[in-house]
């Protein structure tokens, strides 16, 4: 196992490499206000981050990653376009596995650029890929934008599409909703009972039977949702063929060129993904121009859905073959939506990735 | 060498624990004055009784400062990370039954199941600008339960007591708490979700993996287990 000093030296080497390639070095506080992270990731982040508290500032978190503070910094006073690099510890609490590290060093490379997203995607990927080149890692890439586009094109009601999009990063829940909307699974009994009563007695009577009104969620909100449930029950199930198309997309696992071919085939029946495929093709071309051997990559359409839920386009990860015990040596992706959420009215296309120098050394790379 | 047995230091939980061991030929009793936390065991050699608050027994088991301990399954699962690797259940004791449940205001006619809670949380956040608050002291159990199902847009707010009152006071929209009969929930106009049962808990005798099991402690445990088996 490499020592911390060796890992630090390796991190400095990688950061210098990124700096020489035009990235501006930046820092981020270790203590981050918990509120921002909780609003972004929900309570689940508590299981993965160290929460502490300050008597005056309230709950704080030891930074679980750099992306959020770097985006915040950029949105406040960043140049446009901008390239950043950073190195430092991130902290992840582990509820189950005693053996996994609680703190480790990451080195990152991030691009904020409106001009050419495909180029930026390829640049981040190539920088990281070059830095890891001697290791012969397995590389998975994906694109969450394709699944998103598929859901947006699904022939059903807006609330159903919104529910699916909201759970894009929770594959099991997404599946359960899709099966429900597709009429594949039956409604749970309590829901059936409620719908029967709604149909028989109407919203007002159902509400009158459940008094008194307490709490902050108002009667109007309850009435609205009851109406929505009634409307949804009257909605036709999603065409099984359309559900099958989403399954087909999720099943795609090929080299990028074959994947694109298969996805184009699916797009014949699901034209809403055409733009996303166009972007995928441009990205693949940009990667190719940068000398990335496409036939060495695995394209997995469902890749990146269980990561922290801010990647919304291109995603990638580098894995040590034959070492399933190790986490990925590098990961990254596009997070345009995150800049919108943190940008207070402004947004900018952004993509980035991180390397774990400790793993890189452990696998015998560099230095 | 003695084997240290941690039991709840007061109340019905202590009495029932004493009864339970008594029915198996081991007499546990408090010694000294009413206020002195000292106790003795008769009917089995080598067992030392340690009186502790039920809430501290999981911690003492994890640290291995007691060999055995009586506490609720709810506390063990809430307080001990990866609990299966740290303690083992020796015997469920058949009392101290309590269900950890998620309850919502009864007036939420539209919310019967977790699927509804998730949808309501999404709409609530859009309407009120903050995540739907669930008051509880069982943070880990509730969070894992909601994550497994895929509920989003909620937040846990800590409540160490009078949790059922938080909804009316508008410091939370829903609660996750222990209930035995459900009466307190009903009195506070709350209703358990149809699929909102997180855990069925009861008093259980646990064994610590971290305790020192050399030097005769194992033999004493074997003898004790033989009594339990009779």
Interface residues (C-beta under 8 A of the other chain):
Chain A: X38 X39 X42 X43 X44 X46 X47 X95 X96 X97 X98 X163 X166 X167 X170 X172 X173 X176 X188 X189 X190 X191 X193 X194 X206 X207 X209 X210 X211 X212 X213 X214 X215 X216 X217 X219 X221 X222 X224 X225 X226 X229
Chain B: X81 X82 X85 X105 X106 X107 X108 X109 X110 X111 X112 X113 X115 X116 X118 X119 X120 X122 X123 X124 X127 X128 X131 X132 X139 X140 X143 X144 X146 X147 X149 X150 X152 X153 X154 X155 X156 X167 X168 X170 X173 X189 X194 X195
